[in-house]
Amino acid sequence: MNILVRIVKFLLPLVISLILMLVIWYAFLYAFPQVGPRVGKTPGDVWSYLITGPDSDTARHAILSDLRITLKDAATGFGIGMLAALAAAALFVTLPAVEQSFMPVAMLLRSVPLVALSPIVVLVFGRGVLGVTVLAAIVVFFPALVMIITGLRSASRQAMELVAAYGGSRWTRLRMVAMPAALPAVFAAARISVPGALIGALLGEWLGSGTGLGATLIRAIPTFQYNKLWACIALVTIVSVLLYAIVGVLENLVLARFGAETGKS
């Protein structure tokens, strides 16, 4: 029962956020009447376009097909970015000399706007799936790296010394003490990175592959397909919140099993 309460407490703010976004959506269109009904579509217009309209089946099928491509790109980039961040964080924490050498470079690359970095990524890795995956992975990698390093360093010093006293190597201390202690940080990084991976995939599809929702969003503007434009934006927002919620629920389940303070005491 306690875990159910925790999950409900986690999901309730997300539901409130979705309702608040609907209110802001309507308020924006009301506050800027110059946008006009031709360009500014309401949630009701989007619902009609995707669900109840005469051509809703065709529109929904097209958008969901693009969404599947985007989700696949985002999932691949998320997985690679998180694994790379875990590996790099473990290496940096275990070998401080490596961190001193490469962390400044990582932070320098992180300061470069993704839009400015995207043409270089596309040029090096191509305009296909690989380029999109690399962009999504970059978005995931840097914030996850910082958060996971912080989590690994939150491990109990006494527990680390105990493992060392029994002959455990630095890698054993990392596996037995530091990694369990970093679980909350890893899940926090995952929650933040899931929407980021989606944004990276959209940007890569826009500038690179020309497929998925990223390309659809850009094509909808010059062709005056504003219903499709608003529907894509609404769908991306909902999917981002749902993915964030899924990772949050998994986090609550795992931490309820292992304890949020594992390895810290």
Buried (B, 14 or more C-beta within 10 A) or exposed (E): EEEEEBBEEBBEEBEEEBEEBEEEBEEEBEEEEEBEEEEBBBBEBBBBBBEEBEEBEEBBEEBEEBBEBBBBBBBBBBBBBBBBBBEBBBEBBBEEEEBEEEBEEBEEEBEEEBEEBBEEBBEEBBBBBBBBBBBBBBBBBBBBBBBBBBBBBBBBEEBBEBBBEEEBEBEEBBBBBBBBBBBBBBBBBBBBBBBBBBBBBBBBBBBBBBBBBBBBBBBBEEEEBBBBBBBBBBBBBEBBBEBBBEBBBEBBEBBBEEBBBBBBE
